[in-house]
Structure formats: structure tokens, C-alpha cells
Amino acid sequence: MAASKFDDTLAAIELNAARKLNWDYKQFKECFSFTVNQEAIEIAPKKIQLQESDLQTLKQALLDYGFQYKKTVNDFILVFEQDVELR
């Protein structure tokens, strides 16, 4: 996927995740940092520790856009990659 498509999709993914968590979008943006890194999205909680239920909801929000959970870096940054079959 081209970087420009990532950039175009990122805001929609953030909005979807905030909606699924039942959070205000502004509150969501203050609590999470979304970064596009090549063909992956990295999500780092800024001010909170995620509950397991919120983590599952966040994973589902990214699945809606064809991204699957890949790994956690340093028990902090969640990395999602686009489904290989969709590339």
C-alpha cells in the first residue's frame, strides 16, 4: 500500500477506534499516538494503561480496515500490519 493511502486512511481508522471505544475523538487523540511506519501502523498509549477489553476493541477497530495485530514492542507500542492477502 502506498504511503499516501496510509495517510488518507489513518484519520478514518482513528475515528473508528475512538467510536468503538465510546470515547470522544479529542480524548482519544490525547491518549494515543498513531504512527505510520512503512506498511504498518504503530499505536502507543500516551497517558493511560490499556485495559484488556479496550485492547481487544482497538484490535477490532483496526481489523475493520484490514490491519491485523502483529506484535507489541517493549510492552508498549502495538504494531498492526495490513493483511498480506489484501496487499
N, C-alpha and C positions, 0 to 999 in steps of 0.2 A: 504494500500500500504506500502511495506517495505521501511525503510529509505534509503536503498541503491538505490532503484528505484527512489526515490525523488532526490537523489544526481545525479544520471545519467541523469535525465530529466531536472534538473534545468538550465544547460547551454543552452540546446535547447530552453527552454522557454524564457530565457533572449535574445537569438539571435532572436527569433521570435518577441518578443516585440520590440526590437530595430529596426528590419526591418519594422514592421508595423508603427512605429512612424517616419520612414525615418531618423533615427539617426545613426551615427557611433557607433559601438559597444563599443568602448573605452569611448566615450562621455556618452553613456547610463550607463555603469558601474560606471562612476564617479558621476552620478546624482541619481542613485537608489541603494538601498541596499536590496537584496533578502535574506530572511532567511527562512529556513525550520523549522517549529515548529510542531512536531508530524505529523499529516496528513494535514497540511495547509502550505501555502506559505504566508509570510508576506512581503510586499513591502513598503519600506519607502523612499520617496524622500529625498535626502541629501542636495542638493543645490538649488532646484528650487521649485516653486509652480506650481502644475499641472493645466493646463487649462482643462476645462470640456471636450473638444474634445479629448485631449490627454488621459484623464482618461478613456473615453469610448473606445479608441483604445487599451489601456493597458488591460482593462477588456476583450476585444475581443481576444487579443493575448493569454490570459490565458484560455479562453473558448475553443480555438483551441486544448488545451491539456486536456480538461475535467475538468477544475477548474472553479468554479463559485464564484463570489463575495459574501462574507458573511457579512462583516462589516468593519467599519472604527474605529480605536482605537485612541482616543484623536485627532480627525480630522487630523490625520497624517498617521498612518500605515494602509494600506489596507490589509485585510485578505481574502485569497481565499482558499476554500476547494474543494477537488475533489468531483465531482457529486456523491451523495450517490448511485445512480443506477449503477455507473461504478465500485464501490468497490467490 
